[in-house]
Amino acid sequence: MNTSAYMTKAASARALKPGFTLIEIILTLLLVVLLGGMIVLSVGSYDRSRRLEEGASRVKSMLQMARAQSANMGKRMRLAFDQPAGAATLLIELDPLGAPGAFVQYADADWTSDFSTELVQIVGCRLTGASAYPLMASQESQGSSDQPSLEPITFYPDGSSDFAVLELSPANLSDQRRAVVELDGSTGSVVTRILGQQEFEEYKRQTQSGAQGGGAQ
């Protein structure tokens, strides 16, 4: 076999094989950048959508912790919410006999810091059930307001509490959904609901009509 002829043919074949042009390399790099951007946007969108669920879960845990703290301390405790973001503060009734109804801040409730207003804002907290009827009557005498209120929730040493519904708004303004957290005062169970804008409006209409019907009984 002629070695020189074989090497010449191999060199010619390599010379005829097309390579990557500068334009092809640039297009490939652009495609990689676009795909990377799409992945980042997708991950960011998923992270934003999860913030409302995470915030609702932390509010649920906060209610459960307040209930357990009241039972362990053997005293009435109260979750109060500050305007406008609904930051939570746990209060305790230190002397129910000497100073009934006097609640002061309970300093050892460091778990309230787990609730982050960077995830959600508590824009409404209204009492439901029997504990809400005196409040409803007072509001009706003063004139109703369309603005949601932030009523404090009281927890009792026997493990019960006020019945309450909390309305949560995502800190991310582009997220139009809302979260609702329902507290059953007799059992302590907490239910969270993630609702679209229309679902939330329908939920409010139904619960308001039910509350008015219950208060009239």
Backbone as JSON, one array per atom type, in Angstrom:
{
  "sequence": "MNTSAYMTKAASARALKPGFTLIEIILTLLLVVLLGGMIVLSVGSYDRSRRLEEGASRVKSMLQMARAQSANMGKRMRLAFDQPAGAATLLIELDPLGAPGAFVQYADADWTSDFSTELVQIVGCRLTGASAYPLMASQESQGSSDQPSLEPITFYPDGSSDFAVLELSPANLSDQRRAVVELDGSTGSVVTRILGQQEFEEYKRQTQSGAQGGGAQ",
  "N": [[0.84, -1.19, 0.0], [0.49, 2.23, -0.82], [1.78, 4.48, 1.22], [2.18, 7.22, 1.18], [0.29, 8.13, -0.67], [-2.09, 7.47, 0.67], [-1.98, 9.17, 2.93], [-2.14, 11.59, 1.69], [-4.75, 11.52, 0.6], [-6.24, 11.43, 3.0], [-5.61, 13.9, 4.13], [-6.73, 15.54, 2.24], [-9.42, 14.92, 2.56], [-9.91, 15.88, 5.11], [-9.56, 18.57, 4.63], [-11.73, 19.14, 3.01], [-13.89, 18.82, 4.75], [-16.49, 20.58, 6.26], [-16.25, 23.34, 8.62], [-17.09, 25.15, 11.7], [-18.53, 28.28, 11.19], [-18.01, 31.79, 11.91], [-20.47, 33.09, 12.21], [-22.19, 30.94, 12.77], [-21.19, 30.16, 15.25], [-21.76, 32.44, 16.77], [-24.57, 32.47, 16.63], [-25.12, 30.1, 17.98], [-24.19, 30.7, 20.55], [-25.95, 32.78, 21.19], [-28.35, 31.36, 21.28], [-27.89, 29.7, 23.48], [-27.74, 31.63, 25.5], [-30.37, 32.68, 25.4], [-31.89, 30.41, 26.09], [-30.9, 30.0, 28.68], [-31.85, 32.36, 29.92], [-34.62, 31.94, 29.75], [-34.89, 29.77, 31.46], [-34.11, 30.91, 33.9], [-36.14, 32.86, 34.22], [-38.34, 31.18, 34.41], [-37.81, 29.75, 36.76], [-37.76, 31.9, 38.56], [-40.42, 32.81, 38.35], [-41.77, 30.6, 39.38], [-40.78, 30.65, 41.98], [-41.88, 33.06, 42.93], [-44.59, 32.42, 42.81], [-44.76, 30.54, 44.78], [-44.43, 31.95, 47.1], [-46.77, 32.98, 48.24], [-48.09, 30.65, 49.09], [-46.18, 29.73, 50.93], [-46.17, 31.84, 52.78], [-48.82, 31.69, 53.74], [-48.68, 29.21, 54.96], [-46.92, 29.76, 57.06], [-48.41, 31.56, 58.58], [-50.44, 29.85, 59.4], [-48.94, 28.1, 61.05], [-48.22, 29.95, 63.01], [-50.67, 30.54, 64.25], [-51.24, 28.04, 65.36], [-49.1, 27.78, 67.12], [-49.62, 29.87, 68.92], [-51.99, 28.98, 70.09], [-51.06, 26.63, 71.38], [-49.23, 27.81, 73.12], [-50.87, 29.29, 74.85], [-52.31, 27.25, 76.1], [-50.21, 25.91, 77.39], [-49.22, 27.86, 79.13], [-51.42, 28.37, 80.65], [-52.99, 30.63, 80.57], [-54.94, 33.35, 79.23], [-54.24, 34.35, 75.92], [-53.33, 36.54, 73.26], [-53.34, 37.27, 69.81], [-52.3, 40.02, 68.15], [-52.53, 42.33, 65.44], [-50.66, 44.59, 63.57], [-51.27, 47.56, 61.72], [-49.78, 48.73, 58.61], [-49.15, 46.3, 57.5], [-49.8, 44.07, 58.92], [-48.18, 42.91, 60.89], [-47.42, 40.57, 63.42], [-48.11, 40.36, 66.93], [-47.74, 38.79, 70.03], [-49.75, 38.73, 72.87], [-50.32, 38.64, 76.44], [-52.49, 37.86, 79.14], [-51.72, 38.71, 82.15], [-52.69, 38.92, 84.81], [-55.53, 37.75, 85.43], [-57.46, 37.99, 87.45], [-56.9, 40.24, 89.09], [-56.48, 42.23, 87.15], [-58.4, 41.96, 84.89], [-58.69, 41.39, 81.4], [-56.55, 42.97, 80.73], [-53.97, 43.04, 78.65], [-50.59, 42.36, 77.94], [-47.48, 42.63, 76.14], [-46.02, 39.55, 75.24], [-42.9, 38.55, 75.8], [-41.4, 36.3, 75.23], [-42.19, 35.08, 72.92], [-40.65, 34.41, 70.48], [-41.05, 33.09, 68.13], [-42.88, 34.42, 66.58], [-41.48, 35.98, 64.87], [-40.96, 34.38, 62.74], [-42.93, 34.74, 60.93], [-43.03, 36.42, 57.96], [-43.29, 39.55, 56.51], [-42.33, 39.96, 54.04], [-43.15, 37.94, 52.47], [-46.01, 37.65, 52.59], [-48.8, 39.82, 53.33], [-50.85, 40.43, 56.09], [-53.89, 41.44, 55.58], [-56.43, 41.48, 56.53], [-58.37, 40.49, 59.32], [-60.94, 38.92, 60.68], [-63.31, 38.17, 63.16], [-65.33, 35.28, 63.56], [-68.34, 33.35, 64.15], [-69.73, 32.89, 67.5], [-68.18, 34.63, 69.07], [-67.88, 36.83, 67.5], [-70.26, 38.22, 67.28], [-70.98, 40.37, 69.17], [-69.1, 42.27, 68.31], [-69.86, 42.63, 65.64], [-72.35, 43.79, 66.0], [-71.59, 46.2, 67.16], [-70.13, 47.36, 65.07], [-72.16, 47.66, 63.18], [-73.74, 49.57, 64.41], [-72.05, 51.71, 64.3], [-71.76, 52.1, 61.67], [-71.04, 50.47, 58.67], [-67.96, 49.39, 57.14], [-66.06, 49.19, 54.14], [-63.46, 48.51, 54.23], [-61.17, 45.99, 55.16], [-60.89, 44.72, 58.5], [-58.55, 44.4, 61.23], [-58.82, 42.42, 63.49], [-57.97, 41.36, 66.8], [-57.05, 38.02, 67.84], [-58.15, 35.89, 70.33], [-56.84, 33.46, 72.52], [-57.46, 30.61, 74.58], [-56.91, 29.05, 77.82], [-57.97, 26.43, 77.85], [-57.5, 25.4, 75.39], [-59.1, 26.28, 73.38], [-60.24, 28.91, 71.14], [-60.94, 32.15, 69.66], [-63.08, 32.04, 66.79], [-61.88, 32.63, 63.57], [-61.12, 34.39, 60.5], [-58.56, 34.98, 58.33], [-57.23, 37.23, 55.96], [-54.93, 37.18, 53.39], [-52.52, 38.94, 51.52], [-50.36, 38.74, 48.74], [-46.95, 39.77, 48.93], [-45.7, 40.28, 46.57], [-46.73, 42.3, 44.12], [-47.54, 41.72, 41.56], [-48.79, 39.32, 41.66], [-51.99, 38.3, 41.62], [-53.51, 36.71, 43.22], [-55.13, 35.59, 46.27], [-54.87, 34.62, 49.71], [-56.62, 32.7, 52.11], [-57.04, 32.1, 55.5], [-58.47, 29.97, 57.72], [-59.57, 29.7, 60.99], [-60.63, 27.35, 63.27], [-62.2, 27.74, 66.2], [-63.0, 25.93, 68.18], [-61.83, 23.4, 67.77], [-59.27, 24.0, 67.01], [-58.26, 23.54, 64.52], [-56.78, 24.49, 61.4], [-57.35, 25.86, 58.27], [-56.13, 26.49, 55.07], [-56.59, 28.42, 52.14], [-55.95, 29.0, 48.74], [-56.78, 31.42, 46.53], [-58.01, 32.61, 43.39], [-58.52, 35.92, 41.98], [-61.26, 36.39, 41.3], [-62.41, 34.18, 42.54], [-61.85, 34.8, 45.17], [-63.36, 37.13, 45.61], [-65.93, 36.06, 45.36], [-65.87, 34.28, 47.49], [-65.74, 36.08, 49.65], [-68.25, 37.32, 49.43], [-69.95, 35.19, 49.98], [-69.19, 34.44, 52.62], [-69.69, 36.79, 54.03], [-72.46, 37.09, 53.73], [-73.23, 34.78, 55.07], [-72.3, 35.36, 57.66], [-73.9, 37.56, 58.36], [-76.37, 36.33, 58.39], [-75.96, 34.52, 60.49], [-75.54, 36.27, 62.64], [-78.01, 37.37, 62.91], [-79.56, 35.52, 64.09]],
  "CA": [[0.0, 0.0, 0.0], [1.26, 3.46, -0.92], [1.51, 5.28, 2.41], [2.15, 8.64, 0.81], [-0.99, 8.4, -1.33], [-3.13, 7.39, 1.71], [-1.92, 10.37, 3.74], [-2.61, 12.7, 0.84], [-6.22, 11.43, 0.55], [-6.78, 11.78, 4.31], [-5.47, 15.35, 4.29], [-7.71, 16.17, 1.35], [-10.74, 14.73, 3.16], [-10.03, 16.83, 6.22], [-9.66, 19.91, 4.07], [-13.06, 19.31, 2.45], [-14.88, 18.76, 5.81], [-16.83, 21.95, 6.66], [-16.12, 23.68, 10.04], [-18.02, 26.16, 12.21], [-18.24, 29.65, 10.81], [-18.18, 32.75, 12.99], [-21.9, 33.34, 12.36], [-22.77, 29.78, 13.45], [-20.78, 30.21, 16.65], [-22.51, 33.52, 17.42], [-25.96, 32.02, 16.77], [-25.15, 29.09, 19.03], [-24.06, 31.39, 21.84], [-27.21, 33.5, 21.45], [-29.34, 30.36, 21.65], [-27.58, 29.28, 24.84], [-28.12, 32.73, 26.39], [-31.83, 32.75, 25.45], [-32.38, 29.27, 26.88], [-30.58, 30.27, 30.08], [-32.77, 33.37, 30.41], [-35.93, 31.32, 29.92], [-34.84, 28.94, 32.67], [-34.09, 31.82, 35.06], [-37.47, 33.44, 34.36], [-39.25, 30.13, 34.85], [-37.53, 29.48, 38.18], [-38.19, 33.07, 39.31], [-41.88, 32.82, 38.4], [-42.18, 29.55, 40.32], [-40.46, 31.11, 43.33], [-42.86, 34.07, 43.32], [-45.89, 31.78, 43.02], [-44.69, 29.76, 46.02], [-44.34, 32.83, 48.27], [-48.08, 33.08, 48.87], [-48.31, 29.39, 49.8], [-45.28, 29.69, 52.08], [-46.66, 32.81, 53.76], [-50.03, 31.13, 54.37], [-48.25, 28.11, 55.84], [-46.33, 30.34, 58.27], [-49.51, 32.09, 59.38], [-51.07, 28.68, 60.02], [-48.07, 27.67, 62.15], [-48.27, 30.96, 64.05], [-51.91, 30.33, 64.99], [-51.1, 26.81, 66.13], [-48.17, 28.05, 68.22], [-50.3, 30.71, 69.9], [-52.93, 28.1, 70.81], [-50.28, 25.78, 72.26], [-48.62, 28.64, 74.16], [-51.91, 29.63, 75.83], [-52.59, 26.05, 76.89], [-49.06, 25.6, 78.24], [-49.1, 28.9, 80.16], [-52.63, 28.4, 81.46], [-53.5, 31.99, 80.58], [-55.44, 33.84, 77.95], [-53.25, 35.04, 75.1], [-53.99, 37.22, 72.15], [-52.54, 37.67, 68.66], [-52.73, 41.31, 67.63], [-51.91, 42.61, 64.15], [-50.44, 46.01, 63.34], [-51.43, 48.12, 60.38], [-50.65, 48.25, 57.54], [-48.71, 45.02, 56.96], [-50.31, 42.97, 59.72], [-47.15, 42.25, 61.7], [-48.09, 39.93, 64.56], [-47.56, 40.47, 68.28], [-48.44, 37.94, 70.99], [-50.02, 39.38, 74.15], [-50.72, 37.73, 77.5], [-53.23, 38.42, 80.27], [-50.92, 38.25, 83.28], [-53.44, 38.87, 86.06], [-56.95, 37.73, 85.04], [-58.32, 38.35, 88.58], [-56.65, 41.62, 89.5], [-56.59, 43.14, 86.01], [-58.98, 41.19, 83.78], [-58.73, 42.07, 80.11], [-55.34, 43.75, 80.51], [-52.99, 42.22, 77.94], [-49.28, 42.98, 77.69], [-46.71, 41.86, 75.18], [-45.33, 38.37, 75.75], [-41.59, 38.73, 75.19], [-40.75, 35.03, 74.87], [-42.77, 34.52, 71.69], [-39.75, 34.75, 69.38], [-41.49, 32.41, 66.91], [-43.66, 35.33, 65.74], [-40.59, 36.53, 63.84], [-40.94, 33.48, 61.58], [-43.84, 35.3, 59.95], [-42.31, 37.45, 57.21], [-44.13, 40.39, 55.66], [-41.77, 39.94, 52.7], [-43.87, 36.92, 51.73], [-47.41, 38.05, 52.51], [-49.28, 40.81, 54.29], [-52.17, 40.14, 56.66], [-54.67, 42.66, 55.31], [-57.71, 41.41, 57.21], [-58.63, 39.42, 60.29], [-62.26, 39.16, 61.27], [-63.8, 37.09, 64.0], [-66.57, 34.65, 63.12], [-68.93, 32.58, 65.24], [-70.36, 33.61, 68.61], [-67.31, 35.69, 69.59], [-67.9, 37.98, 66.61], [-71.56, 38.89, 67.25], [-70.94, 41.7, 69.8], [-68.31, 43.15, 67.46], [-70.67, 42.94, 64.48], [-73.39, 44.73, 66.42], [-70.94, 47.49, 67.37], [-69.8, 47.91, 63.76], [-73.4, 48.06, 62.52], [-74.2, 50.82, 65.02], [-71.14, 52.79, 63.91], [-71.7, 52.18, 60.22], [-70.14, 49.45, 58.12], [-66.84, 49.87, 56.33], [-65.62, 48.21, 53.15], [-62.08, 48.18, 54.5], [-61.05, 44.85, 56.09], [-60.36, 45.06, 59.82], [-57.53, 43.5, 61.77], [-59.24, 42.14, 64.86], [-57.1, 40.4, 67.51], [-57.59, 36.68, 68.1], [-57.89, 35.48, 71.71], [-56.68, 32.02, 72.76], [-57.85, 30.32, 75.95], [-56.11, 27.96, 78.43], [-58.52, 25.1, 77.59], [-57.15, 24.99, 74.02], [-60.01, 26.88, 72.4], [-59.9, 30.27, 70.74], [-61.93, 32.76, 68.78], [-63.13, 31.63, 65.39], [-61.39, 33.78, 62.81], [-60.72, 34.26, 59.11], [-57.51, 35.94, 57.98], [-57.04, 37.45, 54.53], [-53.52, 37.44, 53.11], [-52.2, 39.46, 50.21], [-48.94, 38.5, 48.46], [-46.09, 40.96, 48.87], [-45.46, 40.48, 45.15], [-47.94, 42.96, 43.63], [-47.97, 41.14, 40.28], [-49.58, 38.13, 41.97], [-53.34, 38.77, 41.92], [-54.22, 35.76, 44.06], [-55.26, 35.88, 47.69], [-54.92, 33.45, 50.58], [-57.55, 32.79, 53.23], [-56.7, 31.16, 56.57], [-59.65, 29.83, 58.57], [-59.26, 29.1, 62.3], [-61.76, 26.79, 64.01], [-61.89, 28.01, 67.59], [-63.3, 24.82, 69.09], [-60.91, 22.28, 67.57], [-57.92, 24.48, 66.74], [-57.83, 23.22, 63.16], [-56.54, 25.65, 60.55], [-57.47, 25.53, 56.85], [-55.67, 27.56, 54.18], [-57.12, 28.37, 50.77], [-55.34, 29.91, 47.77], [-57.9, 31.75, 45.65], [-57.86, 33.64, 42.37], [-59.19, 37.18, 42.31], [-62.71, 36.2, 41.24], [-62.78, 33.22, 43.59], [-61.77, 35.49, 46.45], [-64.52, 38.02, 45.72], [-67.09, 35.21, 45.6], [-65.71, 33.78, 48.86], [-66.11, 37.16, 50.58], [-69.7, 37.51, 49.39], [-70.6, 34.06, 50.66], [-68.94, 34.46, 54.06], [-70.36, 37.95, 54.61], [-73.89, 36.79, 53.82], [-73.39, 33.79, 56.14], [-72.08, 36.03, 58.96], [-75.07, 38.37, 58.64], [-77.43, 35.4, 58.75], [-75.68, 33.97, 61.81], [-75.69, 37.3, 63.65], [-79.42, 37.71, 63.08], [-80.24, 34.44, 64.82]],
  "C": [[0.89, 1.26, 0.0], [0.88, 4.37, 0.24], [1.37, 6.74, 2.08], [0.81, 9.0, 0.18], [-2.12, 8.39, -0.32], [-3.16, 8.66, 2.55], [-2.41, 11.58, 2.97], [-4.13, 12.71, 0.76], [-6.85, 11.84, 1.88], [-6.71, 13.29, 4.55], [-6.49, 16.08, 3.44], [-9.12, 16.06, 1.93], [-10.96, 15.7, 4.31], [-10.21, 18.26, 5.72], [-11.05, 20.18, 3.53], [-14.15, 19.33, 3.51], [-15.19, 20.17, 6.3], [-16.66, 22.15, 8.17], [-17.15, 24.7, 10.45], [-17.58, 27.53, 11.75], [-18.47, 30.56, 12.02], [-19.66, 33.02, 13.26], [-22.56, 32.19, 13.1], [-22.42, 29.78, 14.94], [-21.57, 31.27, 17.41], [-23.96, 33.1, 17.64], [-26.1, 30.98, 17.88], [-25.07, 29.72, 20.41], [-25.34, 32.14, 22.2], [-28.3, 32.54, 21.9], [-29.14, 29.9, 23.08], [-28.01, 30.36, 25.83], [-29.64, 32.82, 26.52], [-32.41, 31.62, 26.28], [-32.1, 29.48, 28.37], [-31.51, 31.31, 30.69], [-34.16, 32.82, 30.64], [-35.97, 30.48, 31.18], [-34.87, 29.81, 33.92], [-35.46, 32.42, 35.29], [-38.47, 32.41, 34.88], [-39.06, 29.84, 36.33], [-38.0, 30.65, 39.03], [-39.7, 33.15, 39.44], [-42.39, 31.77, 39.38], [-41.93, 29.98, 41.75], [-41.48, 32.14, 43.81], [-44.22, 33.43, 43.6], [-45.92, 31.0, 44.33], [-44.68, 30.65, 47.25], [-45.68, 32.94, 48.99], [-48.38, 31.81, 49.66], [-47.44, 29.3, 51.05], [-45.74, 30.65, 53.17], [-47.89, 32.31, 54.49], [-49.67, 30.01, 55.34], [-47.65, 28.66, 57.14], [-47.39, 30.96, 59.17], [-50.24, 30.95, 60.1], [-50.25, 28.2, 61.21], [-48.13, 28.66, 63.3], [-49.53, 30.82, 64.9], [-51.83, 29.09, 65.88], [-50.17, 27.01, 67.32], [-48.83, 28.9, 69.3], [-51.28, 29.89, 70.73], [-52.18, 27.23, 71.82], [-49.67, 26.58, 73.41], [-49.63, 28.99, 75.25], [-52.22, 28.43, 76.72], [-51.44, 25.73, 77.84], [-48.93, 26.6, 79.39], [-50.3, 28.91, 81.11], [-53.22, 29.79, 81.58], [-54.06, 32.36, 79.21], [-54.33, 34.59, 77.22], [-53.95, 35.58, 73.87], [-52.97, 37.55, 71.07], [-53.12, 38.98, 68.13], [-51.92, 41.62, 66.38], [-51.85, 44.12, 63.94], [-50.76, 46.38, 61.9], [-50.08, 48.69, 59.93], [-50.32, 46.83, 57.08], [-49.18, 43.83, 57.77], [-49.24, 42.22, 60.48], [-47.78, 41.78, 63.01], [-47.33, 40.15, 65.86], [-48.39, 39.6, 69.2], [-48.53, 38.65, 72.33], [-50.51, 38.35, 75.16], [-51.48, 38.49, 78.59], [-52.57, 37.89, 81.55], [-51.74, 38.05, 84.55], [-54.94, 38.91, 85.76], [-57.89, 38.12, 86.17], [-58.13, 39.83, 88.96], [-56.82, 42.63, 88.38], [-57.13, 42.37, 84.81], [-59.05, 42.03, 82.51], [-57.52, 42.93, 79.81], [-54.27, 42.84, 79.9], [-51.72, 43.03, 77.71], [-48.5, 42.07, 76.74], [-45.96, 40.73, 75.87], [-43.97, 38.29, 75.06], [-40.97, 37.43, 74.69], [-41.3, 34.4, 73.6], [-41.91, 34.9, 70.49], [-40.17, 34.09, 68.07], [-42.37, 33.31, 66.04], [-42.81, 35.96, 64.65], [-40.49, 35.63, 62.63], [-41.92, 33.95, 60.5], [-43.16, 36.49, 59.27], [-43.28, 38.23, 56.34], [-43.53, 40.53, 54.26], [-42.45, 38.89, 51.83], [-45.32, 37.33, 51.51], [-47.67, 39.17, 53.52], [-50.65, 40.38, 54.78], [-52.99, 41.42, 56.54], [-56.02, 42.64, 56.01], [-57.75, 40.25, 58.17], [-59.96, 39.73, 60.95], [-62.69, 37.92, 62.05], [-65.12, 36.57, 63.44], [-67.12, 33.86, 64.29], [-69.44, 33.49, 66.33], [-69.52, 34.77, 69.1], [-67.37, 36.94, 68.73], [-69.19, 38.77, 66.71], [-71.58, 40.24, 67.96], [-70.18, 42.72, 68.94], [-69.12, 43.58, 66.25], [-71.75, 43.96, 64.83], [-72.8, 46.13, 66.61], [-70.62, 48.15, 66.04], [-71.05, 48.39, 63.03], [-73.91, 49.38, 63.09], [-73.34, 52.0, 64.62], [-71.09, 52.99, 62.4], [-70.67, 51.21, 59.69], [-69.06, 50.1, 57.27], [-66.44, 48.77, 55.37], [-64.19, 47.77, 53.39], [-62.0, 46.99, 55.47], [-60.41, 45.29, 57.4], [-59.31, 44.04, 60.22], [-57.85, 43.28, 63.25], [-58.28, 41.16, 65.52], [-57.82, 39.09, 67.77], [-57.18, 36.27, 69.51], [-57.86, 33.96, 71.81], [-56.86, 31.76, 74.25], [-57.08, 29.12, 76.49], [-56.65, 26.57, 78.14], [-58.25, 24.62, 76.17], [-58.07, 25.56, 72.96], [-59.54, 28.3, 72.06], [-61.09, 30.89, 70.03], [-61.93, 32.04, 67.43], [-62.72, 32.84, 64.56], [-61.08, 33.39, 61.36], [-59.73, 35.37, 58.8], [-57.39, 36.02, 56.46], [-55.6, 37.87, 54.29], [-53.36, 37.92, 51.67], [-50.72, 39.22, 49.94], [-48.16, 39.8, 48.42], [-45.73, 41.3, 47.43], [-46.74, 41.02, 44.5], [-48.43, 42.39, 42.31], [-48.8, 39.88, 40.47], [-50.96, 38.58, 42.43], [-54.12, 37.8, 42.8], [-54.3, 36.26, 45.5], [-55.27, 34.55, 48.45], [-55.89, 33.72, 51.72], [-57.15, 31.72, 54.24], [-57.87, 31.14, 57.55], [-59.27, 29.08, 59.85], [-60.56, 28.64, 62.95], [-61.44, 26.91, 65.5], [-62.12, 26.85, 68.53], [-62.28, 23.69, 68.98], [-59.46, 22.73, 67.37], [-57.43, 24.17, 65.34], [-57.74, 24.5, 62.33], [-56.56, 25.18, 59.09], [-57.0, 26.73, 56.04], [-56.24, 27.33, 52.78], [-56.39, 29.41, 49.93], [-56.39, 30.16, 46.69], [-57.48, 32.78, 44.61], [-58.68, 34.86, 42.74], [-60.71, 37.02, 42.32], [-63.19, 35.23, 42.3], [-62.79, 33.9, 44.96], [-62.97, 36.41, 46.65], [-65.79, 37.22, 46.01], [-67.06, 34.65, 47.02], [-66.13, 34.84, 49.86], [-67.62, 37.38, 50.6], [-70.42, 36.42, 50.16], [-70.41, 34.13, 52.17], [-69.63, 35.66, 54.72], [-71.86, 37.72, 54.75], [-74.15, 35.76, 54.91], [-73.24, 34.4, 57.51], [-73.3, 36.87, 59.34], [-76.26, 37.49, 59.05], [-77.25, 34.82, 60.13], [-75.89, 34.98, 62.91], [-77.14, 37.66, 63.9], [-80.17, 36.68, 63.89], [-80.29, 34.77, 66.3]]
}
